[in-house]
Amino acid sequence: QFSDTGSRKEHVKITSEPKPGFLERLSETSAGMLVGLVTFLLAFYLLFTNEGRALRTAKSLDEGLSLVVPLDSIHSISQQNDGRLVHLAGALSTSKPLFDPSYGLSIQAVKLKRNVEMYQWVEYEDSKEYEENGEIKKETKYSYNTEWKSEVVNSRNFDREIGHKNPSAMAVESFTAVSPNVQVGSFVLSKGLVDKIDDFKQLSLSHLEDPHADVTRGGDYFYHSDNPRRPEVGDLRVSFFYAGLSGDDPHLGSADKVTVVARQRGDQLVPYHTRSGDVLEILYPGDLSVEEVFQKEHESNTMKTWALRAAGWLSMFVGISLMTRIFYTLVDWFPVVRDLVNVGLKAFALCVASSLSLLTISVGWLFYRPLWALLLALLSVVPIMVARSRVPPKKQQ
């Protein structure tokens, strides 16, 4: 079946294969058990190391806060602070503007990014499986639409390339230019600090002229197209983004201000190594006090810790589910029993994953905060106790 709705095309493909036998399903389940075991063990490593990382980072931040020296002036360098952790805030500055001669564009900024997109065919698929006459049938609907994409879409992997062929490369490439010398006052920022300046904003092209006869400006894009309103596959559009405005601009305003916490080494700001083994090299946009900077860092550490805890718990849950899948496979010939076993296995995986995750986290805290570790160890028993308390009523029913 084939239909064409404007620039969107679609067709449906149906494939079938014999329903897998018991031994085949058992073999697939065994392979899944091996994957589950690896995932299960990985969860322990992730949860345990995450707690050590979180505590080490928190101690490093507390150490940094107790040692940091706020600078009175960013325009004079005091040898007295050499080697110390310092805090300063001020406007960004660069020695010269960044250029893109191909489009006649320049800007006084830390970074300038050229983003090139090509008008291409994109394939989407939506599948569903069903059983019919003892066979497993798979119905897949393939749809094709033309869109602007910043990466080349390989049409050779399409189910139907005829009529949906894309060029194999772009005539113009994307790139990001970075200023070689970035300063705040008299201090030169390290590469690590410059990398943190990544708040890109789209550059308005309204005040620029068309750079070439075959290039047309439309809004905030340069188009390599005969008709930008009706682009064809293979046409390009180019946009620009900047980060860290480092000079006053009549169209963009004044230079961006940043707050930095790093080690002073002469006129350079470089990483500071704490006694806890972490590195402090902090940069935030705006003018922030010392307390505000370290509060943001603590908040970031907390968010990362909880995100990794959730990832560890999920890995453990998936691992246990895969390892116990064999029980589902053994009874999947009996629909009622299969559904009950499936619910029971999910509940088992949920309880065990929660208990083992809490227990692993408590071990990570054991040498740092023993009381917290003991409390978490006690909490790890709660999910299993709750599960056991629900068994008698079910048996009575």
C-alpha positions in Angstrom: 0.0 0.0 0.0 1.3 3.5 -0.9 0.0 6.9 -0.4 1.3 10.5 -0.8 0.0 13.3 1.4 1.8 16.4 0.2 5.5 16.1 1.1 4.7 13.1 3.4 4.7 9.6 1.9 3.9 6.3 3.5 3.6 2.6 2.8 2.8 -0.5 4.8 4.9 -3.7 4.9 3.8 -6.9 6.5 6.2 -9.7 7.3 5.5 -13.1 8.9 7.5 -15.8 10.6 6.6 -19.1 12.3 5.7 -18.8 16.0 8.9 -19.7 17.9 8.9 -23.0 19.7 9.4 -23.6 23.4 13.2 -24.4 23.0 13.7 -21.3 20.9 12.0 -19.1 23.4 14.0 -20.8 26.2 17.2 -20.1 24.4 16.4 -16.4 23.9 15.5 -16.2 27.6 18.8 -17.7 28.6 20.7 -15.1 26.6 18.5 -12.4 28.3 19.5 -13.9 31.7 23.2 -13.3 30.9 22.5 -9.7 29.9 20.5 -9.3 33.1 23.3 -10.6 35.2 25.7 -8.1 33.7 23.2 -5.3 34.2 22.6 -6.4 37.8 26.3 -6.4 38.6 26.8 -3.0 36.9 24.1 -1.5 39.1 26.1 -2.4 42.3 29.2 -0.7 40.9 27.2 2.4 39.8 25.4 2.8 43.1 28.5 2.2 45.3 30.9 4.5 43.4 28.3 7.2 43.1 28.0 7.6 46.9 31.8 7.9 47.2 31.9 10.5 44.4 29.0 12.5 45.9 30.7 12.6 49.4 34.1 13.4 47.9 32.6 16.3 45.9 30.7 17.6 48.9 33.9 17.6 51.0 35.9 19.3 48.2 33.3 22.0 47.9 33.3 22.6 51.7 37.1 22.7 51.6 37.0 25.2 48.7 34.5 27.4 50.5 36.8 27.6 53.5 39.9 28.5 51.5 38.6 30.7 48.6 39.9 34.3 48.5 37.6 36.9 46.9 39.6 39.3 44.8 39.2 43.0 45.3 40.1 43.9 41.7 40.2 41.9 38.5 42.5 44.4 36.8 45.5 44.0 39.1 47.3 40.8 39.8 48.6 40.2 43.3 51.5 37.7 43.7 50.3 37.1 47.2 47.4 35.0 45.9 49.5 32.9 43.6 48.6 29.2 44.0 45.5 30.0 46.0 41.8 29.4 45.2 40.3 32.8 44.1 36.9 34.1 43.4 36.3 36.9 40.8 33.5 38.3 38.6 33.7 40.5 35.6 33.0 41.0 31.9 34.5 38.6 29.3 37.1 40.0 26.9 38.9 38.6 23.8 41.8 39.9 21.9 40.1 39.9 18.5 36.7 39.1 16.9 35.8 35.7 15.4 35.2 35.7 11.7 33.3 33.6 9.1 34.6 35.1 5.8 32.3 32.8 3.7 29.3 34.8 4.9 30.9 38.1 5.8 30.2 37.8 9.5 32.2 38.7 12.5 31.5 39.0 16.2 33.4 39.8 19.4 32.6 36.6 21.4 34.3 33.6 23.0 32.6 31.1 20.6 31.0 31.3 17.2 29.1 28.3 15.8 28.0 27.9 12.2 25.1 25.4 12.0 24.4 24.0 8.6 21.1 22.1 7.9 20.1 20.2 4.7 16.6 19.6 3.5 16.3 15.8 3.5 14.0 12.8 3.5 13.5 11.3 6.9 12.0 7.8 7.5 9.8 7.0 10.4 8.4 3.5 11.2 5.6 2.3 13.5 5.3 -1.4 14.0 2.9 -3.7 15.7 2.9 -7.5 16.0 -0.1 -9.9 16.1 -0.7 -13.7 15.8 -2.6 -15.1 12.9 -2.9 -18.7 11.7 -0.1 -19.9 14.0 2.3 -17.2 12.7 3.7 -14.0 14.2 3.0 -11.2 11.8 4.6 -7.8 12.0 2.9 -4.9 10.3 5.2 -1.9 9.8 4.1 1.5 8.5 6.9 3.5 6.9 6.4 7.2 6.5 8.7 9.7 4.8 8.8 13.4 5.3 11.1 16.2 4.2 12.7 18.1 7.1 15.7 20.3 7.8 18.4 18.2 9.5 21.9 19.2 10.7 23.2 15.6 10.1 23.2 13.7 6.8 20.4 11.2 6.8 21.6 8.0 5.0 18.8 7.1 2.7 20.4 3.8 1.7 19.1 2.4 5.0 15.5 3.3 4.1 13.0 0.5 3.4 12.3 2.2 0.1 15.0 4.5 -1.2 13.5 5.1 -4.6 11.8 8.5 -4.5 13.5 9.3 -1.1 17.1 9.7 -2.0 19.3 12.1 0.0 22.7 13.6 -1.0 25.6 11.7 0.7 27.3 14.9 2.0 26.8 18.6 2.6 28.5 21.2 0.4 29.0 23.5 3.5 30.1 22.1 6.8 29.2 23.2 10.4 32.0 24.3 12.7 32.6 26.1 16.0 35.3 28.8 16.3 36.8 29.4 19.8 38.8 32.5 20.7 42.4 31.5 21.6 42.6 34.1 24.4 39.7 34.7 26.8 40.1 37.0 29.8 38.2 38.4 32.8 40.0 41.6 33.6 43.7 40.8 33.6 43.2 37.1 34.1 43.4 34.5 31.3 40.9 31.7 31.5 42.0 28.0 31.2 40.6 25.8 28.5 38.4 24.0 31.1 36.8 27.3 32.0 36.3 28.4 28.4 34.6 25.0 27.7 32.0 26.0 30.4 31.0 29.0 28.3 28.3 27.2 26.3 25.1 29.2 26.6 24.7 29.6 22.9 22.2 32.2 21.5 21.2 32.5 17.9 22.7 35.4 16.1 20.3 37.8 14.3 21.2 38.3 10.6 18.8 41.1 10.0 21.6 43.7 9.6 23.6 41.7 7.1 23.5 41.6 3.3 23.4 38.5 1.1 27.0 37.3 0.9 26.9 35.7 -2.5 24.6 35.7 -5.6 23.6 32.1 -4.9 22.8 32.7 -1.2 19.6 34.3 0.0 19.0 35.7 3.5 15.6 34.9 5.0 15.0 35.8 8.6 18.0 34.5 10.7 19.1 32.0 8.0 21.2 32.1 4.9 19.7 29.8 2.2 21.5 27.9 -0.5 18.2 27.4 -2.4 16.5 28.7 -5.6 13.4 29.3 -3.6 13.7 29.3 0.2 9.9 29.2 0.5 9.7 25.9 -1.4 13.0 24.1 -0.6 14.0 21.0 -2.5 15.9 18.0 -1.1 19.6 18.9 -1.0 19.1 22.6 -0.3 21.0 24.1 2.6 20.3 26.7 5.3 22.9 28.2 7.6 22.4 29.8 11.0 24.9 31.2 13.5 25.1 31.0 17.3 27.4 32.7 19.7 28.4 32.2 23.3 30.2 34.6 25.7 29.8 38.0 24.2 33.1 39.6 24.9 32.7 43.2 23.7 30.0 45.9 23.4 27.9 45.4 20.3 25.4 47.9 18.9 23.0 45.0 18.1 23.6 42.6 21.0 24.4 44.8 23.9 27.3 44.8 26.4 29.8 42.0 27.1 28.6 39.1 29.2 29.6 38.9 32.8 30.8 35.6 34.4 31.8 34.5 37.9 34.9 32.3 38.3 36.3 30.2 41.1 39.7 28.7 40.2 43.4 28.7 41.2 45.5 31.7 40.4 48.8 30.9 38.7 50.4 34.2 37.7 47.9 35.9 35.4 46.1 32.6 34.6 43.1 30.9 36.2 43.7 27.1 36.3 42.2 24.0 38.0 42.5 23.8 41.8 43.2 20.3 43.2 41.6 19.7 46.6 42.9 17.5 49.4 39.8 15.2 48.8 41.0 14.5 45.3 38.5 16.6 43.3 39.2 19.5 41.0 37.6 22.9 41.4 37.3 24.9 38.2 34.0 26.7 38.3 32.4 29.2 36.0 28.8 30.6 36.1 27.2 33.4 34.0 26.4 36.6 35.9 27.8 38.2 39.0 27.5 35.8 41.9 28.9 35.9 45.5 31.1 33.1 46.8 28.2 31.6 48.8 26.0 31.6 45.7 28.6 29.8 43.6 29.2 27.0 46.1 25.5 26.6 46.8 24.9 26.1 43.1 27.7 23.5 43.0 26.2 21.6 46.0 22.8 21.7 44.3 24.3 20.3 41.1 26.1 17.6 43.0 22.8 16.6 44.7 20.9 16.4 41.4 23.7 14.3 39.8 23.7 12.0 42.8 20.0 11.4 42.7 20.0 10.9 38.9 22.7 8.2 39.2 20.9 6.6 42.1 17.8 6.3 40.0 19.8 4.9 37.1 21.4 2.4 39.4 18.0 1.3 40.8 16.6 1.0 37.3 19.6 -1.1 36.1 19.1 -3.4 39.1 15.3 -3.7 38.4 15.9 -4.5 34.7 18.7 -7.0 35.6 16.5 -8.9 38.1 13.6 -8.9 35.6 15.7 -10.4 32.9 17.2 -13.0 35.2 13.8 -14.2 36.4 12.2 -14.1 32.9 12.7 -17.8 32.6 9.9 -18.5 35.0 7.5 -16.5 32.7 8.7 -18.5 29.7 8.1 -21.9 31.4 4.4 -21.1 31.9 3.6 -18.9 28.9 1.5 -21.7 27.4 -1.1 -21.0 30.1 -2.5 -17.4 29.8 -4.0 -17.1 33.3 -1.0 -18.6 35.1 1.3 -16.5 32.8 -0.3 -13.2 33.8 -0.2 -14.0 37.5 3.5 -15.1 37.3 4.3 -11.9 35.3 2.8 -9.7 38.0 4.5 -11.6 40.8 7.9 -11.4 39.0 7.6 -7.6 38.6 6.7 -7.2 42.3 9.6 -9.4 43.2 12.0 -7.4 41.0 10.7 -4.1 42.5 11.1 -5.2 46.1 14.5 -6.8 45.7 15.9 -3.9 43.6 14.8 -1.4 46.2 16.2 -3.3 49.1 19.6 -4.1 47.4 19.9 -0.5 46.2 19.4 0.9 49.7 21.8 -1.7 51.1 24.5 -0.8 48.5 24.1 2.9 49.2 24.4 2.3 52.9 27.7 0.5 52.4 29.0 3.5 50.4 28.2 5.7 53.4 29.6 3.3 56.0 33.1 4.8 56.4 31.9 8.4 56.2 28.6 8.5 58.2 28.0 5.2 60.0 24.7 6.3 61.6 23.2 7.2 58.2 24.6 3.9 56.8 22.8 2.0 59.6 19.5 3.8 59.0 19.6 3.0 55.3 20.5 -0.6 56.0 17.4 -0.9 58.2 15.3 0.8 55.5 16.5 -1.7 53.0 14.5 -4.4 54.8 11.2 -2.5 54.6 10.3 -3.4 50.9 10.7 -7.1 51.6 8.8 -6.9 54.9 5.9 -5.1 53.1 5.9 -7.7 50.4 5.8 -10.5 53.0 3.0 -8.8 54.9 0.8 -9.0 51.8 1.3 -12.7 51.2 -1.1 -14.1 54.0 -4.2 -12.2 52.8 -3.7 -13.4 49.2 -3.4 -17.0 50.5 -6.6 -16.7 52.5 -8.4 -15.5 49.4 
